[in-house]
Amino acid sequence: MALGGGAARAQAPDVAGTWLTEGGRSQVRIAPCGSARCGTIIWTVAEAKDVHNPDPTRRAKSLVGLQMIRNARPGAEGWTGALYNPLDGRTYTGRMRIIAAGQLELSGCVLAGLICKSQTWTRLR
C-alpha cells in the first residue's frame, strides 16, 4: 500500500529567544521575521558602536538595534542565513544550531565553507 505525501522532513529546533554572546559582551534577541528568524542586538557593554562597518556613514551608530542575523531558515542541520560580525564589519554565510539545552552554536564561513569560525551563545530567557 502506498502512502501519500512522502516522509516528513526533520526541522531544526527553534532558536528564538534572547542569547548572551560568547564572552558576555552583548545580548541578541532572535525572533520570527516572516517565515525566517532574525537576530537584533539588544544590549552591549559600554554602548559599543559599529566602528568596523564597511559603510563609513554607519560607523558612529550604536550596535544596539542592529540586525546581525538575517533571513535564517530551518533545515535538518540547523538554521542557515546571513550573519553580520560587528567585530570585523563583514557578513558571512552562517549556520545556527542548538547544541545543548540553553546553548546555541553559530558558525560563519567564507570561501564556500572552506574557512569557518564558531562560537557558542547561552540562552537568557
C-alpha positions, 0 to 999 in steps of 0.5 A, a space after each residue: 500500500 502506498 502512502 501519500 505525501 512522502 516522509 516528513 522532513 526533520 526541522 531544526 529546533 527553534 532558536 528564538 529567544 534572547 542569547 548572551 554572546 560568547 564572552 558576555 559582551 552583548 545580548 541578541 534577541 532572535 525572533 520570527 521575521 516572516 517565515 525566517 528568524 532574525 537576530 537584533 542586538 539588544 544590549 552591549 557593554 559600554 554602548 559599543 558602536 559599529 566602528 568596523 562597518 564597511 559603510 563609513 556613514 554607519 560607523 558612529 551608530 550604536 550596535 544596539 538595534 542592529 540586525 546581525 542575523 538575517 533571513 535564517 531558515 530551518 533545515 535538518 542541520 540547523 538554521 542557515 542565513 546571513 550573519 553580520 560580525 560587528 567585530 570585523 564589519 563583514 557578513 558571512 554565510 552562517 549556520 545556527 544550531 542548538 547544541 545543548 539545552 540553553 546553548 546555541 552554536 553559530 558558525 560563519 564561513 567564507 570561501 564556500 565553507 572552506 574557512 569557518 569560525 564558531 562560537 557558542 551563545 547561552 540562552 537568557 530567557 
